Amino acid sequence: MEYFQALIVNTGVYQLTVGHLIMIGVGLMFCYLAIVKHYEPYELLPIGIGAILVNLPGHQVAVFSDQVQSSGILGIFFHYGLYFYNILPPLIFVGIGALTDFGPLLSNPRMIFLGAAAQVGIFIAFLGALLLGFDMREAAGIGIIGGADGPTTIYVSAKLAPHLLGITAVTAYSYMALVPVIQPPIMRLLTTKKERLIHMEPPRPVSRKIKILFPILLMISVILIVPMSAPLVSMLLIGNIFRESGVVPRLSKTSQNELLNLVTIFLMLCIGITLKADNILNPATLKILGLGLLAFCCGSASGILFVKIMNLFTKKKINPLVGSAGVSAVPMAARVSQEIAHKDDPTNHLLMHAMGPNVAGVIGSAIAAGVFLSLL
């Protein structure tokens, strides 16, 4: 009987708590959203699996801490890939850069200002976090959610507030998945039908020479001005140089496929295993969820409002709908701009125009991350 009792006590079932069950339910919800609703499946599915796994007591697959030693395959990946060296988010940026076409931005350089304007959400959430009692480093990790850039959020949180890494990353990816739900009401509220009907001239062609020079010159200038942004900006633009050079197709293809897929698997699983009940089920989680939503809304709104201001001083009008694409949820935000415009006028094609501020937002959020890291 004594051995039988010992066996029962050591089972995971005996150690399950209500908190574990809640977080397993959250993990299952993420899996549902990924599989059934197709919301950011490459991110939410492994995050959901990781959340389920870490809340099953008694195993040694995902044991991690802020100490030097971690155990379990995912615990080791978390410790050395995120907490200790933080190399997984920059590696994802190589793949993102190899997939990114800066042509729409280069054909209409004004769009870079929309990408910058949409970063207002980052600093509003940062100030809001300070007002709610978070310290400076925690507020920076929360604020960067407003950039709508998952890898950047992960990178900054892992550096400045690793204890908030799970909830900030999940908040960022959850709201990125909900961009088609969050943005349309804001876009309709802040624009008139006349503004939504504005047609823009087709993007002008951009030469191969300019596409090659742009990432090189951008990398040099940004890193000289904000050196702490180098890990993200350099990897993003290295991937883009591989793409645009045309001389290393195998490197470009590997960056876009094998490298991006492999790093995504382990990065998202590592985020999932941070969603342990003890870390997530507390009042701070609700505050972060609210601040993340505020950041997304303010980022979308500021991009739209900045377009309306620009249109006061220019002859070639910009459709304000493209301003909301300044958040760096690529390419989801650009698609939403196209869908809203298409509902009012099926002949109005804004997708390529919206991709300009969309890719500018990726650069803007990386620079904002560098500013936070430089200061803190």
Phi, psi and chi 1 to 4 in degrees:
 res  aa     phi    psi   chi1   chi2   chi3   chi4
   1 MET       -  -38.2 -180.0   61.6   70.5      -
   2 GLU   -62.9  -42.4 -177.7  179.8  -18.9      -
   3 TYR   -67.5  -37.4  -70.3  111.8      -      -
   4 PHE   -63.5  -43.2 -179.2   72.8      -      -
   5 GLN   -62.6  -40.7  -71.0  176.9  -18.7      -
   6 ALA   -62.7  -39.6      -      -      -      -
   7 LEU   -63.2  -43.3  178.8   63.4      -      -
   8 ILE   -63.4  -44.4  -65.3  -63.1      -      -
   9 VAL   -62.3  -32.8  168.3      -      -      -
  10 ASN   -86.5    0.1  -72.2  -38.8      -      -
  11 THR   -79.1  154.6   62.8      -      -      -
  12 GLY   -66.2  -31.8      -      -      -      -
  13 VAL   -60.5  -42.5  174.9      -      -      -
  14 TYR   -64.5  -31.6 -176.9   84.4      -      -
  15 GLN   -90.1   -5.1  -60.1  172.9   49.4      -
  16 LEU   -62.6  139.0  -87.4  174.9      -      -
  17 THR  -119.5  170.6   65.8      -      -      -
  18 VAL   -60.9  -39.1  173.4      -      -      -
  19 GLY   -60.1  -43.2      -      -      -      -
  20 HIS   -59.4  -44.4  -71.0  142.7      -      -
  21 LEU   -63.6  -38.9  -67.2  173.5      -      -
  22 ILE   -62.3  -46.1  -68.4  172.4      -      -
  23 MET   -71.6  -31.2  -68.3  -49.5  -60.4      -
  24 ILE   -62.9  -39.2  -70.4  171.1      -      -
  25 GLY   -62.4  -39.4      -      -      -      -
  26 VAL   -63.0  -44.2  170.2      -      -      -
  27 GLY   -60.3  -42.4      -      -      -      -
  28 LEU   -63.8  -35.6  -70.2  171.2      -      -
  29 MET   -64.3  -41.8 -179.0 -172.4   69.6      -
  30 PHE   -62.6  -41.2  -75.3  147.1      -      -
  31 CYS   -62.2  -40.9  -67.9      -      -      -
  32 TYR   -61.9  -46.9  169.4   80.8      -      -
  33 LEU   -61.4  -37.2  -68.2  174.2      -      -
  34 ALA   -72.4  -46.3      -      -      -      -
  35 ILE   -80.9  -44.1  -63.5  169.8      -      -
  36 VAL   -89.5  -45.0  178.8      -      -      -
  37 LYS   -92.6  -11.5  -62.3  -64.4 -174.7 -179.5
  38 HIS    60.4   33.5  -60.5  -80.7      -      -
  39 TYR   -86.2  110.7  -72.0  168.5      -      -
  40 GLU    40.5   56.5  -61.0  -71.2  -17.2      -
  41 PRO   -62.3  -34.3   21.0  -31.7      -      -
  42 TYR   -66.4  -22.0  -73.6   95.1      -      -
  43 GLU  -100.4  -51.4  -70.5   79.3   25.0      -
  44 LEU   -69.6  -31.2  -67.7 -171.8      -      -
  45 LEU   -66.1  -53.9 -177.3   57.7      -      -
  46 PRO   -65.1  -32.9   16.2  -26.7      -      -
  47 ILE   -61.7  -44.6  -72.1  174.9      -      -
  48 GLY   -62.1  -42.9      -      -      -      -
  49 ILE   -62.9  -43.1  -66.0  170.5      -      -
  50 GLY   -62.5  -39.4      -      -      -      -
  51 ALA   -65.0  -39.6      -      -      -      -
  52 ILE   -64.7  -46.8  -65.9  169.6      -      -
  53 LEU   -61.0  -46.1 -177.7   61.8      -      -
  54 VAL   -70.7  -19.3   78.2      -      -      -
  55 ASN   -98.9   12.2  -73.6  -73.1      -      -
  56 LEU   -97.8  106.1  -62.4  173.6      -      -
  57 PRO   -68.1  154.7  -14.3   28.0      -      -
  58 GLY    98.1   -9.3      -      -      -      -
  59 HIS  -100.8  171.5   64.0   79.7      -      -
  60 GLN  -122.2   25.7  -62.5  -66.3  -46.3      -
  61 VAL   -78.1  -35.5  175.3      -      -      -
  62 ALA  -135.3   69.3      -      -      -      -
  63 VAL  -108.8  120.5  179.3      -      -      -
  64 PHE  -145.0  159.2   60.5   92.5      -      -
  65 SER  -157.2 -177.8   68.5      -      -      -
  66 ASP   -90.6   13.9   57.1   -1.3      -      -
  67 GLN   -91.9  176.6  -54.8  -59.0  -42.1      -
  68 VAL   -68.2  -35.7  173.1      -      -      -
  69 GLN   -96.8  133.2  -64.5 -178.2  -12.8      -
  70 SER  -133.0  160.9  -64.3      -      -      -
  71 SER  -135.1  163.5   60.8      -      -      -
  72 GLY    84.4  145.9      -      -      -      -
  73 ILE   -59.2  -42.6 -177.1  170.8      -      -
  74 LEU   -75.4  -31.9  -66.8 -178.4      -      -
  75 GLY   -62.3  -40.2      -      -      -      -
  76 ILE   -68.0  -43.3  -68.3  170.1      -      -
  77 PHE   -60.9  -41.4  -93.9  100.5      -      -
  78 PHE   -62.5  -47.8  170.8   83.1      -      -
  79 HIS   -64.7  -48.4 -168.1   77.7      -      -
  80 TYR   -89.5  -26.1  -67.4  102.0      -      -
  81 GLY   -85.0  -25.1      -      -      -      -
  82 LEU  -122.4  -63.8  -79.4  177.5      -      -
  83 TYR   -66.3  -45.5 -175.0   82.3      -      -
  84 PHE   -86.8  -54.6 -161.0   66.1      -      -
  85 TYR  -104.5  -24.3  -67.5  113.7      -      -
  86 ASN    56.1   48.6 -155.1    6.2      -      -
  87 ILE   -96.3  -17.9   61.4  171.9      -      -
  88 LEU   -66.8  -45.3  -68.0  177.4      -      -
  89 PRO   -60.3  -44.4  -26.3   36.7      -      -
  90 PRO   -61.8  -34.2  -26.3   35.8      -      -
  91 LEU   -65.4  -35.4  -74.6  176.6      -      -
  92 ILE   -63.2  -33.8  -86.3 -161.3      -      -
  93 PHE   -65.4  -27.3  -95.9   74.5      -      -
  94 VAL   -60.8  -46.3  178.2      -      -      -
  95 GLY   -66.4  -40.4      -      -      -      -
  96 ILE   -62.5  -42.5  -66.4  172.7      -      -
  97 GLY   -62.5  -39.1      -      -      -      -
  98 ALA   -69.0  -21.6      -      -      -      -
  99 LEU   -92.1  -12.1  -72.8  169.3      -      -
 100 THR   -88.0  132.7  -60.8      -      -      -
 101 ASP  -108.4  111.6  179.4    9.0      -      -
 102 PHE   -83.1    4.1  -74.6  114.1      -      -
 103 GLY   -54.5  -50.2      -      -      -      -
 104 PRO   -58.8  -34.5  -25.8   35.3      -      -
 105 LEU   -71.9  -42.5  175.6   61.9      -      -
 106 LEU   -69.8  -28.3  -65.3  171.8      -      -
 107 SER   -74.1  -20.9   69.2      -      -      -
 108 ASN  -143.9   80.6 -169.3   -6.5      -      -
 109 PRO   -58.6  -18.4  -23.8   34.2      -      -
 110 ARG   -58.5  -24.8  -67.0 -175.8  -62.0  169.4
 111 MET   -65.0  -20.1  -63.9  -60.3  180.0      -
 112 ILE   -64.4  -28.8 -161.4  165.8      -      -
 113 PHE   -69.4  -28.5  -64.2  111.4      -      -
 114 LEU   -72.4  -37.2  -54.5 -175.6      -      -
 115 GLY   -63.3  -36.5      -      -      -      -
 116 ALA   -70.6  -42.4      -      -      -      -
 117 ALA   -61.7  -36.0      -      -      -      -
 118 ALA   -70.1  -11.8      -      -      -      -
 119 GLN   -79.5   -2.0  -53.2  -47.6  -51.0      -
 120 VAL   -55.6  -34.9  166.1      -      -      -
 121 GLY   -57.6  -33.5      -      -      -      -
 122 ILE   -60.1  -47.5  -68.1  176.4      -      -
 123 PHE   -78.5  -27.8  -61.2   98.7      -      -
 124 ILE   -66.4  -44.0  -70.4  176.4      -      -
 125 ALA   -66.2  -36.1      -      -      -      -
 126 PHE   -60.8  -48.3  172.4   72.9      -      -
 127 LEU   -65.8  -39.1  -65.7  174.0      -      -
 128 GLY   -62.1  -40.0      -      -      -      -
 129 ALA   -64.3  -39.0      -      -      -      -
 130 LEU   -63.1  -41.3  -68.9  176.9      -      -
 131 LEU   -66.7  -27.1  -67.8  174.2      -      -
 132 LEU   -89.2    5.3  -70.1  177.9      -      -
 133 GLY   101.0    2.4      -      -      -      -
 134 PHE   -76.8  151.6  -67.0   95.1      -      -
 135 ASP   -80.1  177.0   64.6   32.7      -      -
 136 MET   -60.2  -44.1  -68.7  -79.1  -76.0      -
 137 ARG   -68.6  -40.9  -64.7  168.0   70.9   88.1
 138 GLU   -64.9  -41.1  -68.5  171.6  -25.5      -
 139 ALA   -62.7  -36.3      -      -      -      -
 140 ALA   -66.7  -42.8      -      -      -      -
 141 GLY   -63.0  -34.9      -      -      -      -
 142 ILE   -76.4  -43.3  -65.5  167.4      -      -
 143 GLY   -59.7  -37.3      -      -      -      -
 144 ILE   -65.6  -14.0 -156.0   67.2      -      -
 145 ILE   -55.7  -34.3  -65.6  170.4      -      -
 146 GLY   -63.4  -14.6      -      -      -      -
 147 GLY   -74.7   -9.5      -      -      -      -
 148 ALA    55.7   37.2      -      -      -      -
 149 ASP  -129.7  104.4 -169.2  -34.7      -      -
 150 GLY   -58.1  -53.2      -      -      -      -
 151 PRO   -60.1  -36.4  -26.4   35.3      -      -
 152 THR   -66.6  -41.7  -57.5      -      -      -
 153 THR   -59.7  -44.4  -60.5      -      -      -
 154 ILE   -62.4  -44.9  -65.7  167.6      -      -
 155 TYR   -62.3  -47.9 -175.1   79.6      -      -
 156 VAL   -68.4  -43.9  173.5      -      -      -
 157 SER   -63.0  -40.8  -66.6      -      -      -
 158 ALA   -63.8  -32.7      -      -      -      -
 159 LYS   -78.2  -43.6  -74.5  -81.8 -170.3 -177.8
 160 LEU  -103.4  -33.6  -61.8 -179.8      -      -
 161 ALA  -146.0   68.3      -      -      -      -
 162 PRO   -60.2  -25.1   17.1  -29.0      -      -
 163 HIS   -70.3  -15.4   57.7  -69.3      -      -
 164 LEU  -103.2    4.7  -61.9 -180.0      -      -
 165 LEU   -56.6  -46.4  175.7   57.7      -      -
 166 GLY   -61.4  -51.3      -      -      -      -
 167 ILE   -71.7  -35.7 -173.8   58.4      -      -
 168 THR   -67.6  -41.6   54.3      -      -      -
 169 ALA   -66.2  -44.9      -      -      -      -
 170 VAL   -65.7  -38.2  166.8      -      -      -
 171 THR   -61.0  -45.9  -60.8      -      -      -
 172 ALA   -60.4  -49.2      -      -      -      -
 173 TYR   -70.6  -32.9  -81.4  111.9      -      -
 174 SER   -65.3  -45.2  -62.1      -      -      -
 175 TYR   -72.3  -31.0  -71.7  142.3      -      -
 176 MET   -60.8  -41.4  -75.5  168.7   63.7      -
 177 ALA   -65.5  -27.9      -      -      -      -
 178 LEU   -96.5   12.3  -67.7  173.3      -      -
 179 VAL   -52.4  -42.7  160.4      -      -      -
 180 PRO   -64.9  -16.0  -21.8   34.0      -      -
 181 VAL   -95.8  -39.9  177.0      -      -      -
 182 ILE   -75.8  -44.2  -64.2  171.2      -      -
 183 GLN   -75.6  -42.9  -75.5 -165.2  -28.2      -
 184 PRO   -53.2  -44.9  -30.3   37.6      -      -
 185 PRO   -61.0  -36.9  -21.5   33.0      -      -
 186 ILE   -67.6  -41.8  -62.2  170.9      -      -
 187 MET   -63.9  -42.6  -62.3  162.4   79.2      -
 188 ARG   -72.0  -34.1  -68.4 -166.9  175.9  -81.2
 189 LEU   -66.5  -38.0  177.8   65.2      -      -
 190 LEU   -96.2    0.2  -63.4  179.1      -      -
 191 THR  -128.9  152.4   59.4      -      -      -
 192 THR   -93.8  164.3   64.0      -      -      -
 193 LYS   -62.8  -36.1 -175.3  171.1 -177.0  179.0
 194 LYS   -60.3  -41.4 -178.9  179.5  178.4 -178.9
 195 GLU   -67.7  -38.5  -70.5  173.1  -32.6      -
 196 ARG   -69.4  -18.8  -64.7 -165.6  -64.7  -88.3
 197 LEU   -88.7   -0.9  -69.4  174.1      -      -
 198 ILE   -61.7  127.3  -67.3  176.0      -      -
 199 HIS   -96.5  138.6  -78.9 -119.4      -      -
 200 MET  -110.6  148.0  -60.9  174.3   63.7      -
 201 GLU   -63.1  146.7  -64.5  179.0    0.0      -
 202 PRO   -57.4  142.2  -23.5   33.5      -      -
 203 PRO   -57.8  137.9  -21.1   32.1      -      -
 204 ARG   -76.7  152.1   61.9 -179.0  177.6   81.8
 205 PRO   -62.9  147.1  -19.3   31.7      -      -
 206 VAL  -118.8  130.5  178.8      -      -      -
 207 SER   -70.6  156.2   70.0      -      -      -
 208 ARG   -62.0  -36.6  177.1  169.6  172.1  -96.1
 209 LYS   -60.1  -45.1  180.0  179.0  178.6 -179.1
 210 ILE   -66.2  -39.5  -68.4  176.2      -      -
 211 LYS   -64.8  -28.6  -75.2 -170.3  172.7 -175.6
 212 ILE   -80.3  -42.6  -66.0  172.5      -      -
 213 LEU   -69.5  -34.9  -73.6  174.6      -      -
 214 PHE   -57.0  -54.1  176.0   73.7      -      -
 215 PRO   -64.0  -32.5   20.0  -30.7      -      -
 216 ILE   -67.0  -49.5  -64.3  172.7      -      -
 217 LEU   -67.5  -37.1  -63.9  177.0      -      -
 218 LEU   -65.0  -42.5 -177.9   64.5      -      -
 219 MET   -61.2  -44.7  179.8  169.5   61.8      -
 220 ILE   -63.7  -47.9  -67.2  170.4      -      -
 221 SER   -68.9  -44.6   57.7      -      -      -
 222 VAL   -65.2  -43.6  169.2      -      -      -
 223 ILE   -68.4  -33.9  -67.4  174.9      -      -
 224 LEU   -66.9  -34.8  -74.9  175.9      -      -
 225 ILE   -83.2  -43.3  -63.8  170.2      -      -
 226 VAL  -127.2   80.0 -170.4      -      -      -
 227 PRO   -57.6  -31.5  -23.2   33.6      -      -
 228 MET   -70.3  -11.0  -69.2  -61.2  -72.4      -
 229 SER   -84.8   -4.3   68.1      -      -      -
 230 ALA   -55.6  -45.0      -      -      -      -
 231 PRO   -57.4  -36.1  -25.9   35.7      -      -
 232 LEU   -85.3  -50.3  -61.2  178.0      -      -
 233 VAL   -63.9  -43.6  170.9      -      -      -
 234 SER   -63.3  -44.2   63.2      -      -      -
 235 MET   -66.2  -39.8  -67.1  -60.5  103.0      -
 236 LEU   -58.8  -47.4  174.5   72.4      -      -
 237 LEU   -80.4  -26.4  -62.9  177.4      -      -
 238 ILE   -63.1  -45.2  -74.9  170.3      -      -
 239 GLY   -60.0  -39.1      -      -      -      -
 240 ASN   -69.7  -36.0 -169.3 -108.8      -      -
 241 ILE   -64.2  -40.6  -67.4  167.2      -      -
 242 PHE   -55.9  -44.1  -72.5  165.5      -      -
 243 ARG   -65.2  -49.9  169.9 -163.4  173.4   96.6
 244 GLU   -81.4  -22.3  -60.1  -60.6  -11.1      -
 245 SER   -64.6  -35.4   67.8      -      -      -
 246 GLY    77.2   -0.5      -      -      -      -
 247 VAL  -106.3   -7.6  -63.8      -      -      -
 248 VAL  -127.6   61.4  -75.0      -      -      -
 249 PRO   -59.8  -33.3   20.9  -32.8      -      -
 250 ARG   -68.0  -39.4  -75.8 -176.2  -64.3  144.5
 251 LEU   -66.8  -41.4  -62.4 -175.0      -      -
 252 SER   -63.8  -45.3  178.7      -      -      -
 253 LYS   -64.5  -42.1 -177.8 -178.8  176.4 -178.1
 254 THR   -64.1  -40.8  -60.8      -      -      -
 255 SER   -63.0  -40.8  -59.6      -      -      -
 256 GLN   -73.6  -27.5  -65.1  176.5   32.0      -
 257 ASN  -116.9  -81.2  -64.5  -73.5      -      -
 258 GLU   -58.8  -50.0  -69.0   83.2   -0.9      -
 259 LEU   -64.4  -49.3  175.8   63.4      -      -
 260 LEU   -61.2  -42.9 -175.6   58.5      -      -
 261 ASN   -67.2  -43.9  -68.0  -25.2      -      -
 262 LEU   -64.9  -46.2 -175.1   61.8      -      -
 263 VAL   -66.7  -37.4  176.6      -      -      -
 264 THR   -60.0  -42.3  -63.2      -      -      -
 265 ILE   -55.5  -53.5  -69.6  171.1      -      -
 266 PHE   -77.8  -33.3  -72.6  104.0      -      -
 267 LEU   -64.8  -46.1  179.1   58.2      -      -
 268 MET   -71.1  -35.8  -63.0  -52.3  146.0      -
 269 LEU   -63.8  -39.2  -75.6  172.0      -      -
 270 CYS   -65.2  -37.2  -73.9      -      -      -
 271 ILE   -65.9  -41.4  -67.4  -55.3      -      -
 272 GLY   -59.3  -39.6      -      -      -      -
 273 ILE   -75.7   -7.0   66.3  169.9      -      -
 274 THR   -82.5   -8.5   63.6      -      -      -
 275 LEU   -87.0   50.2  -62.0  179.5      -      -
 276 LYS   -78.0  144.0 -157.8  168.1 -177.0  178.9
 277 ALA   -52.7  -41.8      -      -      -      -
 278 ASP   -61.8  -30.9  -62.4  -17.7      -      -
 279 ASN   -85.9  -26.8  -60.5  -26.4      -      -
 280 ILE  -103.0  -38.2  -59.5  -59.0      -      -
 281 LEU   -81.6   77.8  -61.9  178.1      -      -
 282 ASN  -153.2  163.6   55.7   63.8      -      -
 283 PRO   -58.5  -29.7  -23.9   33.9      -      -
 284 ALA   -61.4  -31.1      -      -      -      -
 285 THR   -60.8  -44.7  -63.1      -      -      -
 286 LEU   -63.5  -38.6  -66.4  177.2      -      -
 287 LYS   -62.6  -42.8  -65.6  178.8 -177.4  178.6
 288 ILE   -67.0  -40.6  -66.8  170.4      -      -
 289 LEU   -60.4  -42.5  -71.6  170.5      -      -
 290 GLY   -66.7  -42.0      -      -      -      -
 291 LEU   -66.9  -36.5  -72.0  166.9      -      -
 292 GLY   -63.1  -43.2      -      -      -      -
 293 LEU   -64.0  -42.2  179.9   59.0      -      -
 294 LEU   -59.4  -43.2  174.1   67.6      -      -
 295 ALA   -62.8  -45.4      -      -      -      -
 296 PHE   -61.7  -44.8  -94.9   65.4      -      -
 297 CYS   -64.3  -44.1  -67.6      -      -      -
 298 CYS   -67.9  -37.8  -70.4      -      -      -
 299 GLY   -63.2  -44.4      -      -      -      -
 300 SER   -64.1  -44.3  -58.5      -      -      -
 301 ALA   -66.8  -40.7      -      -      -      -
 302 SER   -65.9  -35.3   60.8      -      -      -
 303 GLY   -64.4  -42.7      -      -      -      -
 304 ILE   -64.4  -46.4  -65.9  169.7      -      -
 305 LEU   -65.2  -34.2  -66.2  174.6      -      -
 306 PHE   -67.3  -35.8 -165.8   79.3      -      -
 307 VAL   -62.0  -42.5  171.7      -      -      -
 308 LYS   -62.8  -36.4  -67.6  164.3   77.0   81.0
 309 ILE   -68.3  -44.7  -66.0  171.4      -      -
 310 MET   -59.4  -38.2  -72.0  178.2   65.2      -
 311 ASN   -65.9  -18.4  -77.7  -15.3      -      -
 312 LEU   -70.8  -20.1  -62.9  175.3      -      -
 313 PHE  -121.3   13.1  -55.9   97.4      -      -
 314 THR  -136.1  150.0 -179.3      -      -      -
 315 LYS   -80.9  -40.3  -69.0 -177.7  178.5  179.7
 316 LYS   -83.6  102.7  -68.0 -176.3  178.2 -179.9
 317 LYS   -73.6  146.1  -55.1  -60.3 -178.4 -176.2
 318 ILE  -105.9  135.5  -60.2  173.1      -      -
 319 ASN   -67.6  121.7 -169.0  -48.1      -      -
 320 PRO   -59.6  -19.0  -23.1   33.4      -      -
 321 LEU   -61.8  -28.8  -66.3  176.6      -      -
 322 VAL   -72.4  -17.7  -54.2      -      -      -
 323 GLY   -64.2  -34.1      -      -      -      -
 324 SER   -67.7  -17.8   63.1      -      -      -
 325 ALA   -77.6   -0.9      -      -      -      -
 326 GLY   -66.8  -20.5      -      -      -      -
 327 VAL   -69.2  145.5  -63.1      -      -      -
 328 SER   -90.1   36.0   56.3      -      -      -
 329 ALA   -81.9   84.3      -      -      -      -
 330 VAL   -92.1  134.9  179.8      -      -      -
 331 PRO   -97.3   15.1   35.9  -32.9      -      -
 332 MET   -56.3  -46.2 -176.3   70.7   75.9      -
 333 ALA   -64.1  -37.4      -      -      -      -
 334 ALA   -66.1  -38.1      -      -      -      -
 335 ARG   -65.6  -37.2  -71.0  174.4 -179.3  166.3
 336 VAL   -64.5  -40.5  172.4      -      -      -
 337 SER   -58.5  -44.2  -62.7      -      -      -
 338 GLN   -63.6  -43.1  170.2   61.4   43.3      -
 339 GLU   -64.4  -42.4  -71.7  171.2    6.1      -
 340 ILE   -66.2  -42.7  -61.7  -59.7      -      -
 341 ALA   -63.7  -38.9      -      -      -      -
 342 HIS   -66.8  -31.1 -164.5  -98.8      -      -
 343 LYS   -66.4  -34.8  -74.2 -179.7  179.8  178.6
 344 ASP   -84.0  -30.3  -73.0  -46.0      -      -
 345 ASP  -153.7  103.6 -179.4   -1.7      -      -
 346 PRO   -60.4  -16.0  -23.7   34.3      -      -
 347 THR   -92.6   -0.2   66.5      -      -      -
 348 ASN   -92.4  114.4 -163.4   -0.2      -      -
 349 HIS  -110.2  108.0  -57.9  -70.2      -      -
 350 LEU  -111.2   -3.7  -70.0 -177.3      -      -
 351 LEU   -56.4  -50.8 -179.3   60.5      -      -
 352 MET   -67.1  -34.2  -66.9  -51.0  -63.8      -
 353 HIS   -65.7  -41.2  -63.6  -70.6      -      -
 354 ALA   -69.7  -25.6      -      -      -      -
 355 MET   -65.8  -23.5  -75.5  -58.7  -61.1      -
 356 GLY   -60.3  -61.5      -      -      -      -
 357 PRO   -65.0  -26.2   17.2  -28.9      -      -
 358 ASN   -63.4  -49.7 -148.9 -174.1      -      -
 359 VAL   -72.9  -29.0  -62.4      -      -      -
 360 ALA   -63.8  -33.4      -      -      -      -
 361 GLY   -64.0  -33.5      -      -      -      -
 362 VAL   -61.8  -45.1  176.7      -      -      -
 363 ILE   -65.8  -42.7  -60.1  169.4      -      -
 364 GLY   -61.6  -42.0      -      -      -      -
 365 SER   -69.2  -34.6   61.4      -      -      -
 366 ALA   -66.4  -38.4      -      -      -      -
 367 ILE   -67.9  -43.0  -67.1  173.2      -      -
 368 ALA   -58.7  -40.1      -      -      -      -
 369 ALA   -61.6  -42.0      -      -      -      -
 370 GLY   -63.3  -36.3      -      -      -      -
 371 VAL   -63.9  -47.1  170.8      -      -      -
 372 PHE   -59.5  -45.1  -81.0  138.4      -      -
 373 LEU   -67.9  -33.5  -67.1  171.0      -      -
 374 SER   -66.9  -39.6  -62.7      -      -      -
 375 LEU   -79.9  -31.4  -64.4  175.2      -      -
 376 LEU  -115.0      -  -58.4  175.2      -      -
